[in-house]
Amino acid sequence: MKPFHSPEARAKATIGIRKAWADPNSKIGFHRPRTEDEKRRIGETLKATLAADPELRARRAPKGRRHTAQSRALLSLAQTGRHHTPEARAKMSVSKTGKRFLSDEHYAKLSRERRGQPSRFPMRRFYYAGEAFRSSWELRVATALDALGVRWEYEPRRFDLGSQTWAPDFYLPDGDCWFEVKGYFGPKSQRTVTLFRQRYPDVKLLLVRKDAMEALERAAIQRAA
Protein backbone atom coordinates (compact mmCIF):
# COMPACT_ATOMS: atom_id res chain seq x y z
CA MET A 1 0.00 0.00 0.00
CA LYS A 2 1.40 3.38 -1.04
CA PRO A 3 2.29 5.62 1.96
CA PHE A 4 0.89 9.12 2.35
CA HIS A 5 4.25 10.88 2.46
CA SER A 6 7.69 10.30 1.01
CA PRO A 7 10.49 9.03 3.30
CA GLU A 8 12.10 12.49 3.20
CA ALA A 9 8.86 14.20 4.27
CA ARG A 10 8.31 11.71 7.10
CA ALA A 11 11.89 12.19 8.34
CA LYS A 12 11.47 15.96 8.29
CA ALA A 13 8.17 15.74 10.17
CA THR A 14 9.74 13.44 12.78
CA ILE A 15 12.53 15.93 13.45
CA GLY A 16 10.01 18.75 13.82
CA ILE A 17 7.84 16.75 16.22
CA ARG A 18 10.81 15.81 18.38
CA LYS A 19 11.82 19.47 18.62
CA ALA A 20 8.26 20.36 19.60
CA TRP A 21 8.25 17.69 22.31
CA ALA A 22 11.40 19.19 23.81
CA ASP A 23 9.87 22.68 23.86
CA PRO A 24 7.72 23.20 27.01
CA ASN A 25 5.89 26.06 25.28
CA SER A 26 4.91 23.90 22.29
CA LYS A 27 1.22 23.67 21.42
CA ILE A 28 1.50 20.05 20.28
CA GLY A 29 1.11 18.80 23.84
CA PHE A 30 2.11 15.15 23.27
CA HIS A 31 4.68 15.49 26.05
CA ARG A 32 2.03 16.03 28.74
CA PRO A 33 -1.58 15.00 29.47
CA ARG A 34 -4.29 17.42 28.39
CA THR A 35 -5.75 19.62 31.08
CA GLU A 36 -9.46 19.55 31.88
CA ASP A 37 -9.87 22.97 30.26
CA GLU A 38 -8.21 21.74 27.06
CA LYS A 39 -10.44 18.66 26.99
CA ARG A 40 -13.51 20.85 27.47
CA ARG A 41 -12.50 23.25 24.70
CA ILE A 42 -11.72 20.39 22.30
CA GLY A 43 -15.09 18.78 23.01
CA GLU A 44 -16.98 22.05 22.51
CA THR A 45 -15.14 22.71 19.24
CA LEU A 46 -15.95 19.22 17.96
CA LYS A 47 -19.63 19.53 18.87
CA ALA A 48 -19.88 22.96 17.24
CA THR A 49 -18.17 21.71 14.09
CA LEU A 50 -20.48 18.72 13.77
CA ALA A 51 -23.56 20.83 14.48
CA ALA A 52 -22.61 23.33 11.78
CA ASP A 53 -21.75 20.76 9.12
CA PRO A 54 -24.49 18.12 8.49
CA GLU A 55 -22.40 16.48 5.77
CA LEU A 56 -19.48 15.98 8.15
CA ARG A 57 -21.87 14.67 10.81
CA ALA A 58 -23.28 12.15 8.31
CA ARG A 59 -19.79 10.98 7.39
CA ARG A 60 -18.89 10.01 10.95
CA ALA A 61 -17.98 6.31 11.10
CA PRO A 62 -21.12 4.28 11.88
CA LYS A 63 -21.04 1.40 14.33
CA GLY A 64 -19.26 -1.64 12.97
CA ARG A 65 -16.84 0.14 10.61
CA ARG A 66 -13.11 -0.37 11.10
CA HIS A 67 -10.23 2.03 10.72
CA THR A 68 -7.82 1.54 7.87
CA ALA A 69 -4.20 0.62 8.56
CA GLN A 70 -3.16 4.24 7.88
CA SER A 71 -5.75 5.71 10.25
CA ARG A 72 -4.78 3.25 12.99
CA ALA A 73 -1.13 4.22 12.57
CA LEU A 74 -2.00 7.92 12.79
CA LEU A 75 -4.18 7.37 15.87
CA SER A 76 -1.39 5.39 17.51
CA LEU A 77 1.08 8.20 16.80
CA ALA A 78 -1.31 10.77 18.23
CA GLN A 79 -1.62 8.81 21.48
CA THR A 80 2.10 8.11 21.88
CA GLY A 81 3.32 9.23 25.30
CA ARG A 82 -0.17 9.84 26.66
CA HIS A 83 -1.43 7.83 29.64
CA HIS A 84 -4.64 7.57 31.63
CA THR A 85 -4.60 9.26 35.01
CA PRO A 86 -4.81 7.02 38.12
CA GLU A 87 -8.37 8.26 38.65
CA ALA A 88 -9.39 7.27 35.10
CA ARG A 89 -7.78 3.83 35.44
CA ALA A 90 -9.59 3.24 38.75
CA LYS A 91 -12.89 4.30 37.18
CA MET A 92 -12.43 1.95 34.21
CA SER A 93 -11.51 -0.91 36.55
CA VAL A 94 -14.66 -0.40 38.63
CA SER A 95 -16.85 -0.22 35.52
CA LYS A 96 -15.53 -3.59 34.27
CA THR A 97 -15.59 -5.46 37.59
CA GLY A 98 -18.26 -8.13 37.57
CA LYS A 99 -19.51 -7.07 34.13
CA ARG A 100 -21.48 -9.80 32.38
CA PHE A 101 -22.76 -10.02 28.84
CA LEU A 102 -25.98 -11.91 29.63
CA SER A 103 -28.52 -11.77 32.44
CA ASP A 104 -29.28 -14.65 34.81
CA GLU A 105 -32.59 -15.20 32.99
CA HIS A 106 -30.80 -15.47 29.65
CA TYR A 107 -28.29 -17.97 31.05
CA ALA A 108 -31.15 -20.05 32.48
CA LYS A 109 -32.96 -20.01 29.14
CA LEU A 110 -29.85 -21.15 27.28
CA SER A 111 -29.31 -23.91 29.84
CA ARG A 112 -32.90 -25.20 29.39
CA GLU A 113 -32.58 -25.15 25.59
CA ARG A 114 -29.25 -26.99 25.56
CA ARG A 115 -30.02 -29.47 28.36
CA GLY A 116 -29.08 -33.02 27.38
CA GLN A 117 -27.47 -31.96 24.09
CA PRO A 118 -23.77 -32.24 23.19
CA SER A 119 -21.61 -29.13 23.28
CA ARG A 120 -21.77 -27.02 20.12
CA PHE A 121 -18.16 -25.98 20.47
CA PRO A 122 -16.25 -28.83 22.13
CA MET A 123 -13.10 -27.66 23.84
CA ARG A 124 -9.74 -29.35 23.72
CA ARG A 125 -9.77 -32.71 25.48
CA PHE A 126 -7.03 -34.31 27.59
CA TYR A 127 -7.12 -38.10 27.39
CA TYR A 128 -6.13 -40.40 30.25
CA ALA A 129 -7.31 -43.81 31.48
CA GLY A 130 -9.98 -43.98 28.80
CA GLU A 131 -11.53 -40.62 29.77
CA ALA A 132 -11.61 -37.33 27.88
CA PHE A 133 -11.02 -34.59 30.43
CA ARG A 134 -11.95 -30.97 29.83
CA SER A 135 -8.78 -29.49 31.33
CA SER A 136 -5.20 -30.40 32.14
CA TRP A 137 -5.94 -29.80 35.83
CA GLU A 138 -8.58 -32.55 35.80
CA LEU A 139 -6.03 -34.88 34.22
CA ARG A 140 -3.48 -34.01 36.93
CA VAL A 141 -6.01 -34.74 39.67
CA ALA A 142 -6.92 -38.08 38.09
CA THR A 143 -3.24 -39.02 37.81
CA ALA A 144 -2.61 -38.09 41.45
CA LEU A 145 -5.64 -40.08 42.64
CA ASP A 146 -4.42 -43.14 40.74
CA ALA A 147 -0.96 -42.79 42.27
CA LEU A 148 -2.57 -42.63 45.73
CA GLY A 149 -4.72 -45.68 45.03
CA VAL A 150 -8.00 -43.73 45.28
CA ARG A 151 -10.84 -44.96 43.09
CA TRP A 152 -12.61 -42.29 41.04
CA GLU A 153 -15.29 -41.87 38.38
CA TYR A 154 -15.37 -38.97 35.96
CA GLU A 155 -18.70 -37.09 35.75
CA PRO A 156 -20.86 -40.17 36.40
CA ARG A 157 -23.97 -38.17 37.33
CA ARG A 158 -25.62 -34.94 36.26
CA PHE A 159 -27.60 -33.15 38.98
CA ASP A 160 -30.77 -31.18 38.27
CA LEU A 161 -30.45 -27.68 39.76
CA GLY A 162 -33.80 -26.41 38.49
CA SER A 163 -32.61 -23.72 36.10
CA GLN A 164 -29.74 -25.90 34.85
CA THR A 165 -28.04 -29.26 35.20
CA TRP A 166 -24.52 -29.77 36.48
CA ALA A 167 -22.05 -32.65 36.68
CA PRO A 168 -19.21 -32.37 39.22
CA ASP A 169 -15.88 -33.59 37.89
CA PHE A 170 -15.05 -36.60 40.08
CA TYR A 171 -16.96 -39.03 42.26
CA LEU A 172 -14.93 -40.93 44.88
CA PRO A 173 -16.92 -44.07 45.78
CA ASP A 174 -14.76 -44.99 48.79
CA GLY A 175 -15.39 -41.62 50.44
CA ASP A 176 -18.86 -41.05 48.91
CA CYS A 177 -17.88 -37.51 47.98
CA TRP A 178 -17.46 -35.35 44.87
CA PHE A 179 -14.51 -33.32 43.64
CA GLU A 180 -14.94 -30.21 41.50
CA VAL A 181 -11.64 -29.03 40.01
CA LYS A 182 -11.55 -25.26 39.57
CA GLY A 183 -8.86 -22.96 38.28
CA TYR A 184 -10.83 -19.76 37.64
CA PHE A 185 -13.71 -19.71 40.13
CA GLY A 186 -15.78 -16.95 38.58
CA PRO A 187 -19.25 -15.60 39.46
CA LYS A 188 -21.10 -18.13 37.27
CA SER A 189 -19.28 -21.10 38.83
CA GLN A 190 -19.83 -19.68 42.31
CA ARG A 191 -23.58 -19.44 41.71
CA THR A 192 -23.66 -23.02 40.39
CA VAL A 193 -21.83 -24.43 43.42
CA THR A 194 -24.00 -22.42 45.82
CA LEU A 195 -27.17 -23.65 44.11
CA PHE A 196 -25.90 -27.24 44.23
CA ARG A 197 -25.19 -27.07 47.95
CA GLN A 198 -28.60 -25.55 48.61
CA ARG A 199 -30.47 -28.25 46.67
CA TYR A 200 -28.27 -31.18 47.78
CA PRO A 201 -27.10 -30.38 51.33
CA ASP A 202 -26.41 -34.06 52.12
CA VAL A 203 -24.04 -34.55 49.16
CA LYS A 204 -20.39 -33.91 50.04
CA LEU A 205 -18.75 -31.62 47.48
CA LEU A 206 -15.13 -30.48 47.75
CA LEU A 207 -13.61 -27.77 45.59
CA VAL A 208 -10.13 -28.66 44.38
CA ARG A 209 -8.26 -25.42 43.71
CA LYS A 210 -4.60 -25.07 42.78
CA ASP A 211 -3.23 -25.54 46.31
CA ALA A 212 -5.32 -28.69 46.89
CA MET A 213 -4.30 -30.14 43.52
CA GLU A 214 -0.63 -29.54 44.24
CA ALA A 215 -1.06 -31.12 47.71
CA LEU A 216 -2.49 -34.24 46.05
CA GLU A 217 0.48 -34.35 43.68
CA ARG A 218 2.98 -33.98 46.53
CA ALA A 219 1.29 -36.80 48.42
CA ALA A 220 1.42 -38.98 45.30
CA ILE A 221 5.14 -38.29 44.86
CA GLN A 222 5.84 -39.11 48.52
CA ARG A 223 3.94 -42.38 48.24
CA ALA A 224 5.79 -43.35 45.07
CA ALA A 225 9.13 -42.63 46.80
N, C-alpha and C positions, 0 to 999 in steps of 0.2 A: 504494500500500500504506500502510495506516494506521500511523503511528509509535507506538512504545511510550509515549513521554512527550510532554507538551505542550511547546510552545516555551518557556514560562516555566520549566517544571521543568528542561528541558535547559540553559537559560541559568544557572539557579541551581546546577545540578550542575557546570557548567563553571567558574564562579567558585570553588566550593569546591575543585575539583581543582587549580586554579591556585594557590590559597593553600597547599594541601598540598604541591605541588611546591616551593614556595619555603621550606617549613619543613624544615630538615635533620633534625628529630626526628619527621617524619611517618612513619606506618607504611605509607603507600601504596607508596613505593619506586620509582615510575616514574622518578624523577630520577637513579637510580643502578642499576647492575647488581646482581642478587641475589648474595649471598655463597654459598659452597659449603655452609655450614651451613643457610642458608635454603632452598636447593634440596633439601638432604637432608630437612629437616623437611617441606617441601611434598610431596615424593615419598612419605614415610612416611605422612603424613596421608591422601593420596589412596589409597594401597594399603589402609590400614586401613578407610577409608570404603567402598571397593568390596568388601572382604572381608566387611564386616558387613552389607551391603545387597545381596542377590542381585538384587533387582528393578532397582536402579540399575546393577549390573554388566551385566544383560541389556539395559538401554536404551542402553548405550554404542554409538556410531555404528559399524555394521559397515563392512567394506571396501567401497568403491564409493559410499557415500553422500556427498552434498555438503552443505556448510553453506548455510543460507539467507542472503539478503542482509543481514538484521539481525545474524545471528551473525558473519558476516564483518566487518561494521562494528565490532562489539563487540570481536572479536579484534584487529582493526587498532588500535583505540584502546588496548587493553591493552598492545600491544607498542610503542606510540609512545615514542620516546626511548631504547629499549633496543637494544643492539648486541651482536653476537658479539665475544668477546675475540679477540685475535690468535691465541692458541693454537687456539681453536675453528675460526677461519677456515682456519688452516693444515691442521688435521685434516680438514676437509671437502674442501679442495682435493686432499689426497693421496688421499682415498677415491674421488674422482671421476676422477682422472687415469688415462687408459687404460681406463676402464670400458667394457665392451661388452655389448650386449644378447644376442648370440648367440655360441655357441662356434664354433671353426674347423670342426668337423664339421658343424654345422648350416648354416654358410655354404656348405660344399662340397656338401651335399645339395641346398640350394636351387639352386645353380649347375647341378648335374646335371639337376635337374627342369626348369629353365627354358632349358636349352641349345638354341639354334636357334629359340627362340620370340620373338615381338615383346614389347617391354616392356609390362607391364600398366598402368603409370602413366607414359605418355610425358611427359617434361619439356618445358619451353618450348624451341622451336627458333629458331635464328637463321639466316636464309636468305641465301646469297651464292653467286654463280657456280654456281647450280643445285644446291647442296648444302645440307642441313639440319644445321647444327652444333648441338652440345649446349650450348655456352656462348658467351658473347660474347668470351671470350679466344681460343677457337679461331677465331672469325671474324676477330679482329684479327690473328692469326698468318697466316691465309690471305691477308688483304689485304696485309700486309707482304711476304709471299713473292711475291705477284703484282707488287707495286711494284718488287721487286728482280729480277724476271725469273726466279724460281726455280720450276721445275715441281713440282707436288705432286698427290698423290691422297689423298682423305679416306677413311680406314678401308677400304682395299682388301682387307685380309686379316685373318682371325681366327685367332689361334694357339691351339693346344691345349696347355694347361698341366697336363693331367692331371686335377686336381680342378675345373678351370674352363677357359673359353675367354676370350681377351682380344684386342681389336683396338686397337693403338696409333692415335693420332689421324691422323698424317700420314705418308705415304711419299714420299720425295724420290728420284725415279728417277736423277737426275743424280749424286747423291752416294751412292746405294744405302744410305740410312739412314732411320731412323724418328724422328719427333718425337712426344713425348707431352706435351701441354700440361696443366700442373697448377697450380691455385691452392692449394687445401688438399691437402697431401700427407700424409694421415692414415695410421694403421697398416695399414688394409686395402689402400690403394694401394701402400704400401711393400712389403707382402708380395707383391703381384701383380708389381711390377717386379722384385723379387729373384728370384721364381720364374721369371719370363721370362728373366732374364739367366743363370740356372743352366741352363735347358733349351735356350736358344738363344745360346750364348756367341759365335757367329760373326756374329750379327745386331747391327748398330750401332743402339743406341737412345739418344737424347738427351732428357733431361727439359728442357722449356721452362718455367721458372718466371717470375715477374713480371719479374725483372731481365733475363732473356734475351729475353722478349717485347718489353720496352721498348727493348732494344738493337736488335732487328730493326726496330722502328718508327722509331727514330732513323736507322738506315742507309737505310731507305726514303725518309725525308724528305730526307736529304742527297743521295740519288741523284736524286730528283725536282727538287731545286734546281739 
